[in-house]
Amino acid sequence: MKKKDVILAACILAIALGGLLFMKTRDHQKGSALNVMVDGELYASYSLDEDRTIRLSLDGGENTFRIENGSVRMLSADCPDQYCVEHAAISADHETIVCLPHRLVLEIRGGEEKDVDA
């Protein structure tokens, strides 16, 4: 590797680390509701203020998720890959958990509106 290659790689790494730092430190708005979407259509909406466990039996399969302390976590799914179950809990506005085999999307909505758009 030549000196310019090393400089280019260092610049790309610095930009990537800067972007990651920005994403981790920006202000995330807490959501107030969970929208459950099936096949792109709103299936149900739940408040994040009330702790509950919801079990959905749909044509594609079965999913169980838990709303607890203002966050949502997928507890179980009978899909083969289990990516939705392995996903971390979500609580900020516009965060999602997707179960693609069942065409199910859990999306947090309703954070506080800011005066200035970043």
N, C-alpha and C positions, 0 to 999 in steps of 0.2 A: 504494500500500500504506500502511496505517495503522501506527502505532507498535506496536499490539498484534499485528498480523500478523507484523511483523519479529521481535518477541520470541518468538512461537509458533514461527516457522520456526527461529530460533536454538536454542530448546530442543529441538526435534525433531532438529536436526542434532547437537547436543551428545550427546543420548541415543544416536543412531545411532553416532557416533564412539566413545562409551564402550563400546558393545556390541562394536564391531569390535575395539577395543583389548583387551577382555577375551578375545575368542575367539582372538586372535593370541598372547596372553601366557600363557594357561593351560597347565598341565603336560600334555603329550600323552604317553601311555604307548606305548612302542615295542611293536609286536606281535611274536609269535613264530611265527605260522603264517599261511598263506594258504588260505582256503577258496574253492573254485571252485564256484559255484552255477549250475546250468542248469535253467531252468523252475522255479525255487524249490526245487530238490532239490540236496543236496550231491553234487557230481560227483567232486571230488577235494580233497585237502588236502596242502599242501606246507610244509615247514619253510623259514623265511626265513634260516636259517643256511647253507644250501647254495645256491650260485649255479648257476642253470640257465636254459635257455630251453625253454619248453613251447609246443607247437603243438597246437591243438585243432581237429579237423575234426568239426563237428556238422551236424545236419540243416539248421540255419539258415545255416551258412556256416563260415568259417575265421577263427580268431584266433590270434595269436602274442603271448605275453607273456614278460617276462624278470624273474627274481628275481635281484637283485644287491645286495650289501652291505646286506642287511636291508630292501630296498625292492622294490616291484613296479612295473613300467611296461609298458603295452600297446605292443608294437612294431608290429603290423600287424593289420588286419581288412579283410575284403572287404565290409563294410557301406557304404552310400552316404554317410552323414554324417560318419564318422571322428571323432566326438566322443570316443570311448574312446581313440583313438590320441593325440589332442591333450591328453588329461588328464595332469596332472602325476603324477609317481611318488608312490606311497602307502607309508607305513611305520608309521603310528600305529594303535593298536587302534580298530576300528570304521570305518576309512576304507574307501571303496569306489571301484571303477571299474566302470561299467555299460555294456554293449553291448546296448542295447535291441533292435535288430533281430534279434540272435542269442539274446536272452533269457539273457545271460551276465552274472554278477556276480562280480567278484573282491573279496573282503573280507578285511581284515587282522583277525586275532583273537589273543587270548592275551596281552594286556599284563599287567603285574604288578598284583595286587589291592592297593588302598589300604585303610588302616585306616578312614579317614574318607571318607564319600561326600559329594562336593561337590554 
